[in-house]
C-alpha cells in the first residue's frame, strides 16, 4: 500500500465550502511570514496610500458636515437614526463609496473608505455602521463582481444615489459562524412572474442580525438550492446561491427589529415562506447557482479588512485623544493625573496600541488598494484590530473613570464602549476568526506545497501517486530548509538580515526574521505530528496564528515609521514606534512559547526546542522607562500625535471640542503654570481654596503678569468645563415607593 493511500485513509477530505474558502482571495505578505522569511522588500515596495483630491474634498465637505449634524446622545435616546441624517447620507452618496463612477458612485479607494468610516465612528457608532454595511459585504459588491450587465445597470445607479437601500441576509438562527450549514433553501420549480410561467426557485428563509433590514428596499439573500425534479438536468443539491429580491416582491418579510446593545443602527430580521423568484433574481443569473459561497468569501475577504478594523482604529484614536487630554488637565493631589505612574502605564499602552492600529489599517488597505484580496491578512486585521480596540478602550475608561461612566453629550467614550462588542461579534465571531480562520486558512494558503499535496492525496487520477511523490520530495526539502535556517538563527541570531535605512529599525527587522523562522518549523512539525488533528487543536493552531498576526503587525509598524512619519516628526514618533513594535514581537514570542509548552508530543516538543534553540525569551520586555517616555510624549500636543488621532474631528460644543479647548489652553500656558507651582513650592504665595484663588494670589504677588494671568484664567475656565460631567434635570421614570405600594395593593385587591 502506497504512502498516499495510507494518508488518504487518515486525512479527512476538504469539503466544498472549505475548498471554496481556500480558493478565494490572495496570498500576500503573510505568506512570507508563514514560510519563515518575512519579505521586507515586498513590504517596502507596497504602493503608498494617499487620499485623492476628490476623497479629501469629501472628507472636508460632506463628512465634516455630517459630523456637525450628529448628536450621538440624541440618537442613543431615540428609537432610530433621525430621518434627516438618513436623507443626508443618501443625498451625499455615502452608500456608494465602492460603486464605480460610471454608475453614479464615488469609487473611492479602500484607504479612503476606511478613513471615512473610521472618522464617522469617532462620533457615532450607529451612523458608522449604517454607512459601512452597504460599502462592505452586500449587494453592491456582489453585483460589481458577479452581477449580470442588466442587474448592474438597474441596481448600481439606484444604490449609488440612495433610491435603493440594500441589506444582505446570510445568518440564520441555526447557522451563524457555520454559514455553510444554513437551512434556508430554494427549490427549482416553475411559477408565475409578471403574468408568465417561468423557471425559478421557491425560496423559504428565516434570517436574523441583518443590518439595515428594517429600512431596506432590496434584499440580498443566501440560501441552498435543490433540484429534486431534475429541471436543470444535473445533480439534486446545487449549493449556496445568492439572489437579489426587491422588498416589494410578494412574500418578502423585512420584519422585526433587534436592539444591538442600544446602538441605534437598523438591525433586524427577514423571512419568507415558499416565495417564488425567477432565475433573473439570482446574482449573475442562473449560471451562478451554487457559486454563492465562493462569491461571499471572496467579497467578505476584502470588506473584512476595511470596515471593522476602521471601527477598532477609531476607538483607539478616540481613546488616545480623550485619555491624554484628560490626563493632562485633570489634577489630583496637586498634580496632573498624567504624572502618576499608574495612569502612565495605561496611557502608554493606549498610545502604543493606537499607533499599531493605525499602522495595520494603513498597510492592510494599501494591500486592498493594489487589487489584492488577502483573506488571511483581512482576518488578522478584523480580529486583532477589534480586540486591540477593546483593550485600549478599557484602559481609557480606567483613566477617565467617573467622567467615562456618566453618559451625555460630553462623554466621548460611552458610545464606543457600548458598541465595542458589536465589532467583536459581526462578520465572523472573533473566537472563530482567531481559532480557526487565521492559521486554518494560512496553513493551506501560505504553505507552498500543502494544498497541492492534499489534493493529490484525494485525487482519483491514474498518475496521482507519482504526483504525490513529487510534491512530497519538495515538501521535505522545504521543511529541511526551514529547520536549518531556524537552527542557524537560533544559534547565531546576529546572522538575521536587516536592510532598513534606519538603524533603530534593524533590530526589530532581525527579530521578526528570527520569530518567523521558528514559526515555519513549528507549523511543519504540527502538520507532521498531528496531521488532520491540528484542525481540532484550536489552542495550538490559534497560537501559531498569533505569531503570524503579530509579525505582520510588527511589519506594519516598521513600514508606517519608515514611510508615513516625516523626518522632522521621527523623534516625536519614536516612543510610539518602539512600544508598538516591541509589543507585537513580544506577543509573537509569547505565542511561540505557549505553543511549545502545550504541544502534546513530548519528543517532538523537545526536538522543536533544540532545532530552533528556543529555550528562553529573547525579546527585551517593555521597560518602565519606555512606559514613562511614551506616556509623557502622549500628553504633548505634537504634530505626530495629531497625525495619530486624525480621525477625530471635534465639532463646536461636543465632548471632543470641550476637552481639546481645555487641553490646548493648558499647552499654551505651561511656562506660566510652572511659575505658579514654583512660587507655591517656595511659599512666595499661598494656595487658595480653589485654583482660581491661587491664580489671583499669583497675579497679586507678581508671579505672573497680566497677559499670563488672562491666559491662565481662560485655561482654568475651560478646564472646569472639561472635568465636569453631564447632569440632567428630568425624572428618570422611576416609580417612587408610595406609588409602587399603591399599585401592588390595587393588584392584590383585584
Secondary structure by P-SEA (a helix, b strand, c coil): ccaaaaaaaccccccaaaaaaaacccccaaaaaaaccccaaaaaaccbbbbcaaaaaaaacaaaaaaaacaaaaaaacccccaaaaaaaaaacccccccccccccccccaaaaaaaaaaaaaccaaaaaaaaaaacccaaaaaaccccaaaaaccaaaaaaccbbbbbbccccccccccccccccccbbbbbcccbbbbbbbcccccccccccccccbbbbbbbbbcccccccccccccbbbbbbbcccccccbbbbbbcccccccccccccccccccccccccccccccaaaaaaaaaaaaaaacaaaaaaaaaaaaaaaaaaaaaaccccccccccccaaaaaaaaaaaaaaaaaaaaaaaaaaaaaaccccaaaaaaaaaaaaaaaaaaaaaaaaaacccccccccccccaaaaaaaaaaacccccaaaaaaccaaaaaaaaccccaaaaaaaaaccccaaaaaaaaaaaaaaaaaaaaaaaaaaaaacccccccccccccaaaaaaaaaaaaaaaaaaaaaaaaacccccccaaaaaaaaaaaaaaaaaaaaaaaaaaccccccccccaaaaaaaaaaaaaaaaaaaaaaaaaccccaaaaaaaaaaacccccccccccaaaaaaaaaaaacccaaaaaaacccccccccaaaaaaaaaaaaaacaaaaaaaaaaaaaccccccccaaaaaaaaaaaccccaaaaaaaaaaaaaaaaaacccccccccccccaaaaaaaaaaaaac
